[in-house]
Amino acid sequence: MYVKRTSFTIGTDPEVFLWHVVKRKFVGAYGVTHGTKERPAILDGFFNTVQVDGMALEINTPLRYSADQFGYACSVSRRSLRKLVGKGKRIKIVPTAEFDDDEWERMPEEVKILGCDPDFNAWSGDINEPPNADVKFRTGAGHIHIGWGKGFTINDNYKHICQEVIKEQDALNGVASLLYDQDTKRRDLYGKAGAFRPKAYGVEYRTLSNSWFRNSALTGYVARRTFQGVRNLMFKRPINTPEVEDIINENKVDEAIYFLEHHKVTLPPKQYRVV
């Protein structure tokens, strides 16, 4: 997308879980692919990649310039994942997955470690506290990567720019997510409002779960809201206000609907709303 001679891109790295059809339980993704964070494996001819990320599989899509391109990349990756896991297992795109004691003991210790680098809170500017690793469930994120260049120096001024981008994403994508994702368990552990990491190409928005990755309608919705947030800032028409943080963190659905309708933001597709 181009706005005022600036080119913006969108990408993602959602996490998905494996469900054992016969045992009817979540199982770890260890061994499903040789891909790792250091060396992801090519997932398909569209240049999506896949890797084991703890107990889950993580997919990485190339940066795209439009909502349609992004939606197609995500659709291809979902189909490719189903082929990758083969018979006996299914992909489950859910925000939290509980693992029983047997499965927990079966997995190597290294995949049970939560080793994420710290991220930041766009509303306060502070570093977020790391999640509690001493639980037998894991969360599935749906991070959105917004790019507008490369080789940026990550200093205080740059972080401030990223904060403004993320607060607008909260006002659009974060608030809207309450209407199709009512899993608050993940948010207790990870993914509060305003979670982000500055990147040399732009910023990573880390508040959303993987719920939007379930189907093409929600994928397209999130992509369009992402670009809407960019346009709002570029044309100096932001809608974010301080109460947005509280709406998201406290799961205030009624206030979320009022906020979106007040600002004339398109609501998520009706058939996927949980409220």
N, C-alpha and C positions, 0 to 999 in steps of 0.2 A: 504494500500500500504506500502511495506517495502523498505526502501532505506538506505543502510549502517547501517543495524541493528536497524533502527528507524522505528517504525510503525506510519503511518499517517492515520488520519480519516477525513471524510468530512460529514457535516450535514448542515441543513438549517432551516430557519423559515420564509418562504415567507408569505406575506400578500395579501389577495384577497378581492374583493368587491362583493356586491350583487346587482343584477339588477332585478327590478320588471318587469315581463313580460307584465302585463296589463297596468300599469301606465307608463311603458317605461322610467324609471329613476332609478338612483342609490338610494338605501335605506341603512340605517345603519344596522349593523349586531347585534345590541343589542337584546338579547332575543333568538337568534338562537341556542345558546348552553349555558350550565351553566359553561363552562370552563373559567377560568380567568388566568392571569399571575401567580398568586400565586398557583392556583390549576387547571392546564389544564385538559381537559376532554379527555379520550381515544377516538380516532377517529375510529380506526379499530383494527383488530387482529394483525396488523403488528407493533403495538405500536407507530404509529404516534399519536400525540395529537393535539387538537384544542382549541382555546380560542378566546374570543372577545378582539380585540386590537383597542380601539377607535371606529372608524366607520367601521372597517374592521374585517375580520377573519384572525387569524394567525395560521399557521400549523407548527408543530415542528416534524422533522424527527429524528430518532435515528442516532447516529454517525455510519457511514459505512466505510468499508475498501477498497472499489473499486468503480469505476464509474458505473459498472453494478448494484451493490447493491444499490447505491444511486439513480440511475435512476428508479429502481423498487420501492423503497420506495416513491419516488415522484409520480410515476404513480398510485400507490395504493391510495395515499392521495387525488389525484384529483378525482378519482372515488368515494371515500368515501365522499368527500365534496359535490358532486352533490346529493348524497342520503340524506345527512344531511339537505340541505336547502329545499328539498321537492318541491312540485308543486308551480307554481306561481312565483318562483324566479330562477335565474340562477347565477352561479359563473362567474364573469368577472375578468380575470387576465390582468389588465391594470395598467400602472405606475401611472396614476392620475385619480381620480374620482371626478366629480363635484356634489355637493348636492344642491338641490333647497331650497328656504326659508322654505317651509312647512316641508320638511324632517329635516332640521336643527333644527327647533323649536320642532319637535316631539321627538328628541333624548335627553336623560338626559345630564346634563351639564358635568358629569364626563367622558363621552365617547368623548367629543369634546376637551378635554385637551390633549395637546402634552406633555407627562410627561417623555419622554426618558431621560436617563442619558446621559451626554455629551460623545461624541466620539472624536477621535484625527485625525489629518492629518499626514499621514506617511511621507510626503515630507518635512514638516516644523517641525513636532514634537509638534505643538501647539494644543490646544483644539479648536475644531470647534465651531462656534457660534451656539446657538440653533435655530431651525427653527421657522419661524413666524407662530404662531397659529391663528392669526386673519384673516384667509382666509376660504372660504367655499368649499375648496377642500382638499382632502387628498391623500397621495402618498402611493404606494404599493412597498415595498422593497423586495429584494430577497437576503438577507444576506447569506454569505457562512461561515461556521464555520470549521476551519482547526485545527485539534488536533494532538499533538505529545507526550502526557503524561498527568499527572494530578498533582495537588498540587503545581504548580509552584508559586514562590513568585514574585509578580508583582512589580518589582523595575525598576530603570532607564535602567539597562543593559538588562533586559527582554523586556522592551518596545522597545529598539533599535532592538532586534532580530525580534520582531513583525513588526516593521517598514520595515525591509528588506523583510520580507515575503509579506507584503502588496504591496510594490512598484513593486514586481515581478508579483503579481496578477493584478495590474493595467496594466502592460505591456502586459499581455495576455488577461485576462477576461475584464478588463476595456476598453481597446482600442477596442477589438473585439465587445463589446456590442454596439458600435456606428453603427455597420452594421445591427443590427436587432432591435435596440431600438432607435427611433428618437424623443422620448418624452423629450424635454429639460425643460419642465415646472417643472417636479419633481426635476431636478438637480438645478434649481434656489432656491428651498426650502430646499433640503435635498439630500445627496448622492454625494457630490463632490468627485473628485479623491482622493485616499489615505485614505478614511474614514475607521477607524477601532477602535475596542476596544480590549485591551489585556485581555485574559482570563486565568484562572488557568490551563486550559488544552491546551492552544494554542492561537488562535486569531480569531476574528470575522471580516470578510471583509464586509464593509457596503456600498460600492459604487454602486453595481448593483441594478437595479429595479427588479420587479418580472417578467419581460418579458420572461426570459429564462425558467420560470416555466410553460409556456403555453403548451408545448408538450415534448415528449420524446427525439426528436432529439436535441432540444436546451438544455435540461437538461443534456443529455449525453455530449454534446459539452462543457458545462461549467465545468462539473466534470473532463473531461480529461484535460482541460486547467489548472484547479486548481492543479491537480497532476503534470502536466508539470512544473508549476511554482515551486513547491516543489523540483522536480528533478533538475531543473536549479540551484537552490541555493545549494542543497546538493553536486552537482558535480562542484560547483563554475563556472557556466556558465550563470550568470544572463544576461538578455537582457534589463532590465529597464534603461532608461536614463531620464534626467530631462525634456525633451520635452513631455514625456508621460503625465505628469500632465496637461499641456496646451492642448494637443490633446483631452483629455477627457472633461475638463471643458469648452473648447470653441467649442466642437462638430466638430472637424476638421476631417471630414470623409475621404477626399482624403488622408490626412496625415496618418490617421489610417490604411488605406489599404496599403499604401506604407510601413509603419512601419512593419506591419504583414508580408507582402510578403518579405521584406528585411531580416527579421529574420526567414523566412521559417516557419512561424506559420500557421497552417491550418485555413482557413477562416470558419466562421459559415456556416451551410448548406445553399446552394444557394436559395432554395425555401422559406426561412424565412428572407432573407436579404431585407431590405427596401431601400437599395441604390445599 
